[in-house]
Amino acid sequence: MNLRLLRALASDAIRGCLERHFGVTPAFQNCHRLAVFPTGARDSAGLARFVSPRAQVLNQSPELRDC
């Protein structure tokens, strides 16, 4: 992931501005995968499935374990 994007999403203020401007909610999986969901989808099944512990374990690969 681009370091600038990671820094922007790590900042509550910048991430909030991006969420409002683009109308999306970013979601991380482990520390190397990002997805965006429509802002109204905060309680959606897709978002919950993406950030679930099971999905994160299944997405983990040996070369990305040491984030």
ZAKOL-288812 format. One record per residue: residue number from 1; residue in three letters; x, y negated, z of N, C-alpha, C, O in turn; chain. Coordinates in Angstrom, 3 decimals. Each point is the difference from the previous one (the first is absolute). Example, Ala and Ser with C-alpha at 12.3 -4.5 7.8 and 13.67 -1.06 7.14 Angstrom:
2
<pt i="1" aa="ALA" n_X="13.190" n_Y="5.690" n_Z="7.800" ca_X="-0.890" ca_Y="-1.190" ca_Z="0.000" c_X="0.900" c_Y="-1.200" c_Z="0.000" o_X="1.036" o_Y="0.019" o_Z="0.665" ch="A"/>
<pt i="2" aa="SER" n_X="-1.386" n_Y="-1.069" n_Z="-1.385" ca_X="0.820" ca_Y="-1.190" ca_Z="0.060" c_X="-0.770" c_Y="-1.090" c_Z="0.730" o_X="0.509" o_Y="-1.108" o_Z="0.169" ch="A"/>
This chain:
67
<pt i="1" aa="MET" n_X="0.862" n_Y="1.169" n_Z="0.000" ca_X="-0.862" ca_Y="-1.169" ca_Z="0.000" c_X="0.901" c_Y="-1.222" c_Z="0.000" o_X="1.044" o_Y="-0.021" o_Z="0.652" ch="A"/>
<pt i="2" aa="ASN" n_X="-1.453" n_Y="-0.970" n_Z="-1.374" ca_X="0.741" ca_Y="-1.243" ca_Z="-0.074" c_X="0.124" c_Y="-0.602" c_Z="1.389" o_X="-0.988" o_Y="-0.079" o_Z="0.731" ch="A"/>
<pt i="3" aa="LEU" n_X="2.198" n_Y="-0.349" n_Z="-0.355" ca_X="0.249" ca_Y="-0.545" ca_Z="1.326" c_X="-0.831" c_Y="-1.254" c_Z="0.262" o_X="-0.455" o_Y="-0.211" o_Z="1.125" ch="A"/>
<pt i="4" aa="ARG" n_X="0.253" n_Y="-0.612" n_Z="-2.132" ca_X="-0.817" ca_Y="-1.214" ca_Z="0.179" c_X="-1.450" c_Y="0.349" c_Z="0.303" o_X="-0.633" o_Y="-0.631" o_Z="0.846" ch="A"/>
<pt i="5" aa="LEU" n_X="0.118" n_Y="1.624" n_Z="-1.528" ca_X="-1.377" ca_Y="0.438" ca_Z="0.256" c_X="-0.115" c_Y="0.555" c_Z="1.405" o_X="-0.966" o_Y="-0.291" o_Z="0.706" ch="A"/>
<pt i="6" aa="LEU" n_X="1.937" n_Y="1.087" n_Z="-0.294" ca_X="-0.005" ca_Y="0.565" ca_Z="1.344" c_X="0.020" c_Y="-1.102" c_Z="1.052" o_X="-0.745" o_Y="0.068" o_Z="0.978" ch="A"/>
<pt i="7" aa="ARG" n_X="1.581" n_Y="-1.076" n_Z="-1.164" ca_X="0.053" ca_Y="-1.127" ca_Z="0.940" c_X="-1.312" c_Y="-0.769" c_Z="0.029" o_X="-0.462" o_Y="-0.405" o_Z="1.066" ch="A"/>
<pt i="8" aa="ALA" n_X="-0.133" n_Y="0.205" n_Z="-2.222" ca_X="-1.273" ca_Y="-0.734" ca_Z="-0.056" c_X="-1.098" c_Y="0.760" c_Z="0.723" o_X="-0.808" o_Y="-0.601" o_Z="0.709" ch="A"/>
<pt i="9" aa="LEU" n_X="0.769" n_Y="1.907" n_Z="-0.879" ca_X="-1.044" ca_Y="0.796" ca_Z="0.637" c_X="0.260" c_Y="0.208" c_Z="1.490" o_X="-0.923" o_Y="0.323" o_Z="0.747" ch="A"/>
<pt i="10" aa="ALA" n_X="2.165" n_Y="-0.505" n_Z="-0.310" ca_X="0.325" ca_Y="0.126" ca_Z="1.422" c_X="-0.417" c_Y="-1.239" c_Z="0.782" o_X="-0.135" o_Y="0.059" o_Z="1.222" ch="A"/>
<pt i="11" aa="SER" n_X="-0.066" n_Y="-1.153" n_Z="-1.893" ca_X="-0.400" ca_Y="-1.250" ca_Z="0.653" c_X="-1.526" c_Y="-0.098" c_Z="0.017" o_X="-0.638" o_Y="0.042" o_Z="-1.052" ch="A"/>
<pt i="12" aa="ASP" n_X="0.058" n_Y="-0.170" n_Z="2.235" ca_X="-1.462" ca_Y="-0.096" ca_Z="0.111" c_X="-0.549" c_Y="-1.177" c_Z="-0.800" o_X="-1.017" o_Y="0.130" o_Z="-0.681" ch="A"/>
<pt i="13" aa="ALA" n_X="1.683" n_Y="-1.271" n_Z="0.761" ca_X="-0.493" ca_Y="-1.204" ca_Z="-0.675" c_X="0.046" c_Y="0.158" c_Z="-1.517" o_X="-0.974" o_Y="-0.312" o_Z="-0.684" ch="A"/>
<pt i="14" aa="ILE" n_X="2.086" n_Y="0.790" n_Z="0.160" ca_X="0.134" ca_Y="0.156" ca_Z="-1.453" c_X="-0.918" c_Y="1.101" c_Z="-0.509" o_X="-0.650" o_Y="-0.156" o_Z="-1.033" ch="A"/>
<pt i="15" aa="ARG" n_X="0.598" n_Y="1.276" n_Z="1.763" ca_X="-0.881" ca_Y="1.100" ca_Z="-0.411" c_X="-1.460" c_Y="-0.452" c_Z="-0.011" o_X="-0.754" o_Y="0.356" o_Z="-0.906" ch="A"/>
<pt i="16" aa="GLY" n_X="0.357" n_Y="-1.136" n_Z="1.906" ca_X="-1.368" ca_Y="-0.517" ca_Z="0.045" c_X="-0.313" c_Y="-0.889" c_Z="-1.186" o_X="-1.088" o_Y="0.079" o_Z="-0.572" ch="A"/>
<pt i="17" aa="CYS" n_X="2.042" n_Y="-0.932" n_Z="0.197" ca_X="-0.192" ca_Y="-0.864" ca_Z="-1.174" c_X="-0.142" c_Y="0.832" c_Z="-1.270" o_X="-0.859" o_Y="-0.281" o_Z="-0.835" ch="A"/>
<pt i="18" aa="LEU" n_X="1.698" n_Y="1.301" n_Z="0.689" ca_X="-0.082" ca_Y="0.871" ca_Z="-1.176" c_X="-1.325" c_Y="0.759" c_Z="-0.038" o_X="-0.600" o_Y="0.165" o_Z="-1.061" ch="A"/>
<pt i="19" aa="GLU" n_X="0.149" n_Y="0.297" n_Z="2.239" ca_X="-1.282" ca_Y="0.707" ca_Z="0.065" c_X="-1.147" c_Y="-0.899" c_Z="-0.443" o_X="-0.857" o_Y="0.409" o_Z="-0.784" ch="A"/>
<pt i="20" aa="ARG" n_X="0.850" n_Y="-1.633" n_Z="1.290" ca_X="-1.082" ca_Y="-0.932" ca_Z="-0.362" c_X="0.086" c_Y="-0.421" c_Z="-1.465" o_X="-1.024" o_Y="-0.090" o_Z="-0.677" ch="A"/>
<pt i="21" aa="HIS" n_X="2.231" n_Y="-0.168" n_Z="0.181" ca_X="0.162" ca_Y="-0.472" ca_Z="-1.377" c_X="-0.388" c_Y="1.075" c_Z="-1.015" o_X="-0.702" o_Y="-0.282" o_Z="-0.971" ch="A"/>
<pt i="22" aa="PHE" n_X="1.161" n_Y="1.515" n_Z="1.198" ca_X="-0.248" ca_Y="1.069" ca_Z="-0.964" c_X="-1.212" c_Y="0.858" c_Z="0.341" o_X="-0.435" o_Y="0.800" o_Z="-0.828" ch="A"/>
<pt i="23" aa="GLY" n_X="-0.117" n_Y="-0.948" n_Z="2.027" ca_X="-1.185" ca_Y="0.762" ca_Z="0.390" c_X="0.268" c_Y="1.477" c_Z="0.205" o_X="-0.857" o_Y="0.838" o_Z="-0.279" ch="A"/>
<pt i="24" aa="VAL" n_X="2.061" n_Y="-0.516" n_Z="0.773" ca_X="0.363" ca_Y="1.391" ca_Z="0.232" c_X="0.596" c_Y="0.161" c_Z="1.392" o_X="0.460" o_Y="-0.966" o_Z="0.609" ch="A"/>
<pt i="25" aa="THR" n_X="-0.475" n_Y="2.191" n_Z="-0.119" ca_X="0.616" ca_Y="0.351" ca_Z="1.269" c_X="1.124" c_Y="0.995" c_Z="-0.278" o_X="-0.263" o_Y="1.092" o_Z="-0.503" ch="A"/>
<pt i="26" aa="PRO" n_X="1.508" n_Y="-1.445" n_Z="0.818" ca_X="1.085" ca_Y="0.958" ca_Z="-0.215" c_X="0.008" c_Y="1.061" c_Z="1.096" o_X="-0.366" o_Y="-0.274" o_Z="1.143" ch="A"/>
<pt i="27" aa="ALA" n_X="0.780" n_Y="1.468" n_Z="-1.493" ca_X="0.118" ca_Y="1.098" ca_Z="0.961" c_X="1.313" c_Y="0.722" c_Z="-0.267" o_X="0.327" o_Y="0.298" o_Z="-1.148" ch="A"/>
<pt i="28" aa="PHE" n_X="0.417" n_Y="-0.019" n_Z="2.201" ca_X="1.278" ca_Y="0.707" ca_Z="-0.116" c_X="-0.186" c_Y="1.469" c_Z="0.327" o_X="-0.850" o_Y="0.382" o_Z="0.803" ch="A"/>
<pt i="29" aa="GLN" n_X="1.669" n_Y="0.424" n_Z="-1.450" ca_X="0.073" ca_Y="1.419" ca_Z="0.330" c_X="1.474" c_Y="0.282" c_Z="0.228" o_X="0.830" o_Y="-0.190" o_Z="-0.889" ch="A"/>
<pt i="30" aa="ASN" n_X="-0.513" n_Y="0.652" n_Z="2.109" ca_X="1.385" ca_Y="0.114" ca_Z="0.439" c_X="0.623" c_Y="-1.384" c_Z="-0.144" o_X="-0.587" o_Y="-0.973" o_Z="0.473" ch="A"/>
<pt i="31" aa="CYS" n_X="1.728" n_Y="0.847" n_Z="-1.096" ca_X="0.559" ca_Y="-1.339" ca_Z="-0.172" c_X="0.409" c_Y="-0.236" c_Z="-1.451" o_X="0.772" o_Y="-0.916" o_Z="-0.285" ch="A"/>
<pt i="32" aa="HIS" n_X="-1.279" n_Y="1.727" n_Z="-0.624" ca_X="0.445" ca_Y="-0.127" ca_Z="-1.381" c_X="-1.135" c_Y="0.045" c_Z="-1.019" o_X="0.257" o_Y="-0.027" o_Z="-1.203" ch="A"/>
<pt i="33" aa="ARG" n_X="-1.473" n_Y="0.094" n_Z="1.649" ca_X="-1.113" ca_Y="0.062" ca_Z="-0.947" c_X="-1.045" c_Y="-1.028" c_Z="0.407" o_X="-0.376" o_Y="-0.098" o_Z="1.168" ch="A"/>
<pt i="34" aa="LEU" n_X="-0.079" n_Y="-0.658" n_Z="-2.141" ca_X="-0.966" ca_Y="-1.060" ca_Z="0.248" c_X="-1.177" c_Y="0.168" c_Z="-0.943" o_X="0.176" o_Y="0.342" o_Z="-1.170" ch="A"/>
<pt i="35" aa="ALA" n_X="-1.361" n_Y="-0.580" n_Z="1.673" ca_X="-1.204" ca_Y="-0.012" ca_Z="-0.824" c_X="-0.809" c_Y="-1.221" c_Z="0.391" o_X="0.117" o_Y="-0.496" o_Z="1.120" ch="A"/>
<pt i="36" aa="VAL" n_X="-0.927" n_Y="0.018" n_Z="-2.031" ca_X="-0.881" ca_Y="-1.114" ca_Z="0.316" c_X="-1.443" c_Y="0.442" c_Z="-0.202" o_X="-0.321" o_Y="0.734" o_Z="-0.934" ch="A"/>
<pt i="37" aa="PHE" n_X="-0.524" n_Y="-1.195" n_Z="1.821" ca_X="-1.419" ca_Y="0.325" ca_Z="-0.035" c_X="-0.782" c_Y="-1.304" c_Z="-0.001" o_X="0.477" o_Y="-0.995" o_Z="0.546" ch="A"/>
<pt i="38" aa="PRO" n_X="-1.661" n_Y="0.973" n_Z="-1.141" ca_X="-0.816" ca_Y="-1.218" ca_Z="0.064" c_X="-0.216" c_Y="-0.409" c_Z="1.453" o_X="-0.133" o_Y="0.853" o_Z="0.877" ch="A"/>
<pt i="39" aa="THR" n_X="0.099" n_Y="-2.154" n_Z="-0.627" ca_X="-0.104" ca_Y="-0.505" ca_Z="1.364" c_X="-1.185" c_Y="0.584" c_Z="0.746" o_X="0.118" o_Y="0.261" o_Z="1.198" ch="A"/>
<pt i="40" aa="GLY" n_X="-1.229" n_Y="-0.048" n_Z="-1.832" ca_X="-1.167" ca_Y="0.566" ca_Z="0.657" c_X="0.137" c_Y="1.472" c_Z="0.333" o_X="-0.892" o_Y="0.578" o_Z="0.622" ch="A"/>
<pt i="41" aa="ALA" n_X="1.995" n_Y="0.040" n_Z="-1.026" ca_X="0.175" ca_Y="1.441" ca_Z="0.172" c_X="0.727" c_Y="0.365" c_Z="1.288" o_X="0.485" o_Y="1.125" o_Z="0.125" ch="A"/>
<pt i="42" aa="ARG" n_X="-0.397" n_Y="-2.035" n_Z="0.829" ca_X="0.748" ca_Y="0.278" ca_Z="1.233" c_X="-0.518" c_Y="1.240" c_Z="0.720" o_X="0.769" o_Y="0.674" o_Z="0.686" ch="A"/>
<pt i="43" aa="ASP" n_X="-2.038" n_Y="-0.365" n_Z="-0.827" ca_X="-0.580" ca_Y="1.171" ca_Z="0.650" c_X="-0.295" c_Y="1.119" c_Z="-0.989" o_X="-0.774" o_Y="0.908" o_Z="0.305" ch="A"/>
<pt i="44" aa="SER" n_X="1.379" n_Y="-0.964" n_Z="-1.482" ca_X="-0.315" ca_Y="0.986" ca_Z="-1.030" c_X="0.699" c_Y="1.328" c_Z="0.255" o_X="1.009" o_Y="0.066" o_Z="0.703" ch="A"/>
<pt i="45" aa="ALA" n_X="-1.556" n_Y="0.971" n_Z="-1.276" ca_X="0.576" ca_Y="1.338" ca_Z="0.136" c_X="1.353" c_Y="0.079" c_Z="-0.701" o_X="0.903" o_Y="0.687" o_Z="0.475" ch="A"/>
<pt i="46" aa="GLY" n_X="-0.757" n_Y="-1.383" n_Z="-1.599" ca_X="1.265" ca_Y="0.029" ca_Z="-0.739" c_X="1.146" c_Y="-0.592" c_Z="0.801" o_X="1.093" o_Y="0.564" o_Z="0.034" ch="A"/>
<pt i="47" aa="LEU" n_X="-1.337" n_Y="-1.692" n_Z="0.607" ca_X="1.021" ca_Y="-0.632" ca_Z="0.835" c_X="0.325" c_Y="0.889" c_Z="1.200" o_X="1.171" o_Y="0.200" o_Z="0.323" ch="A"/>
<pt i="48" aa="ALA" n_X="-2.187" n_Y="0.325" n_Z="0.329" ca_X="0.223" ca_Y="0.869" ca_Z="1.154" c_X="0.786" c_Y="1.246" c_Z="-0.398" o_X="0.874" o_Y="0.448" o_Z="0.742" ch="A"/>
<pt i="49" aa="ARG" n_X="-1.181" n_Y="0.108" n_Z="-1.902" ca_X="0.709" ca_Y="1.186" ca_Z="-0.487" c_X="1.463" c_Y="-0.339" c_Z="-0.319" o_X="0.895" o_Y="0.799" o_Z="0.275" ch="A"/>
<pt i="50" aa="PHE" n_X="-0.652" n_Y="-1.986" n_Z="-0.856" ca_X="1.360" ca_Y="-0.401" ca_Z="-0.382" c_X="0.901" c_Y="-0.176" c_Z="1.219" o_X="1.163" o_Y="0.402" o_Z="-0.033" ch="A"/>
<pt i="51" aa="VAL" n_X="-1.677" n_Y="-0.991" n_Z="1.099" ca_X="0.835" ca_Y="-0.283" ca_Z="1.178" c_X="-0.083" c_Y="1.090" c_Z="1.070" o_X="0.570" o_Y="-0.157" o_Z="1.080" ch="A"/>
<pt i="52" aa="SER" n_X="-1.266" n_Y="1.250" n_Z="-1.360" ca_X="-0.137" ca_Y="1.066" ca_Z="0.997" c_X="1.362" c_Y="0.663" c_Z="0.259" o_X="0.855" o_Y="0.033" o_Z="-0.886" ch="A"/>
<pt i="53" aa="PRO" n_X="-0.661" n_Y="0.484" n_Z="2.077" ca_X="1.251" ca_Y="0.715" ca_Z="0.296" c_X="0.250" c_Y="1.167" c_Z="-0.963" o_X="1.139" o_Y="0.249" o_Z="-0.395" ch="A"/>
<pt i="54" aa="ARG" n_X="-2.195" n_Y="0.458" n_Z="0.023" ca_X="0.159" ca_Y="1.133" ca_Z="-0.919" c_X="0.555" c_Y="-0.458" c_Z="-1.341" o_X="0.929" o_Y="0.612" o_Z="-0.527" ch="A"/>
<pt i="55" aa="ALA" n_X="-1.489" n_Y="-1.684" n_Z="-0.030" ca_X="0.475" ca_Y="-0.508" ca_Z="-1.286" c_X="1.443" c_Y="-0.468" c_Z="0.095" o_X="0.779" o_Y="0.184" o_Z="-0.935" ch="A"/>
<pt i="56" aa="GLN" n_X="-0.425" n_Y="-0.782" n_Z="2.048" ca_X="1.371" ca_Y="-0.484" ca_Z="0.151" c_X="0.991" c_Y="1.154" c_Z="0.098" o_X="1.094" o_Y="-0.078" o_Z="-0.560" ch="A"/>
<pt i="57" aa="VAL" n_X="-1.459" n_Y="1.139" n_Z="1.259" ca_X="0.876" ca_Y="1.163" ca_Z="0.092" c_X="0.125" c_Y="0.672" c_Z="-1.365" o_X="1.100" o_Y="0.388" o_Z="-0.396" ch="A"/>
<pt i="58" aa="LEU" n_X="-2.203" n_Y="-0.245" n_Z="-0.323" ca_X="0.043" ca_Y="0.637" ca_Z="-1.318" c_X="0.803" c_Y="-0.813" c_Z="-1.005" o_X="0.570" o_Y="0.570" o_Z="-0.931" ch="A"/>
<pt i="59" aa="ASN" n_X="-0.510" n_Y="-1.891" n_Z="1.096" ca_X="0.732" ca_Y="-0.852" ca_Z="-0.932" c_X="1.485" c_Y="-0.105" c_Z="0.341" o_X="0.775" o_Y="-0.528" o_Z="-0.797" ch="A"/>
<pt i="60" aa="GLN" n_X="-0.377" n_Y="1.008" n_Z="1.934" ca_X="1.397" ca_Y="-0.140" ca_Z="0.424" c_X="0.891" c_Y="0.918" c_Z="-0.807" o_X="-0.322" o_Y="1.167" o_Z="-0.224" ch="A"/>
<pt i="61" aa="SER" n_X="1.445" n_Y="-1.709" n_Z="-0.209" ca_X="0.968" ca_Y="0.809" ca_Z="-0.734" c_X="1.355" c_Y="-0.112" c_Z="0.697" o_X="0.256" o_Y="-0.996" o_Z="0.676" ch="A"/>
<pt i="62" aa="PRO" n_X="0.599" n_Y="1.974" n_Z="-0.822" ca_X="1.278" ca_Y="0.009" ca_Z="0.734" c_X="0.856" c_Y="-1.244" c_Z="-0.229" o_X="0.604" o_Y="-0.509" o_Z="0.944" ch="A"/>
<pt i="63" aa="GLU" n_X="-0.541" n_Y="0.018" n_Z="-2.161" ca_X="0.860" ca_Y="-1.151" ca_Z="-0.271" c_X="-0.553" c_Y="-1.312" c_Z="0.567" o_X="0.731" o_Y="-0.989" o_Z="0.069" ch="A"/>
<pt i="64" aa="LEU" n_X="-1.989" n_Y="0.961" n_Z="0.333" ca_X="-0.598" ca_Y="-1.225" ca_Z="0.533" c_X="-0.280" c_Y="0.091" c_Z="1.495" o_X="-0.688" o_Y="-0.868" o_Z="0.538" ch="A"/>
<pt i="65" aa="ARG" n_X="1.190" n_Y="1.877" n_Z="0.144" ca_X="-0.281" ca_Y="0.162" ca_Z="1.428" c_X="0.623" c_Y="-1.091" c_Z="0.839" o_X="-0.601" o_Y="-0.447" o_Z="0.976" ch="A"/>
<pt i="66" aa="ASP" n_X="1.812" n_Y="0.002" n_Z="-1.341" ca_X="0.698" ca_Y="-1.005" ca_Z="0.792" c_X="-0.270" c_Y="-1.370" c_Z="-0.596" o_X="0.838" o_Y="-0.557" o_Z="-0.709" ch="A"/>
<pt i="67" aa="CYS" n_X="-2.012" n_Y="0.020" n_Z="1.001" ca_X="-0.390" ca_Y="-1.287" ca_Z="-0.552" c_X="0.695" c_Y="-1.107" c_Z="0.736" o_X="-0.198" o_Y="-1.173" o_Z="-0.318" ch="A"/>
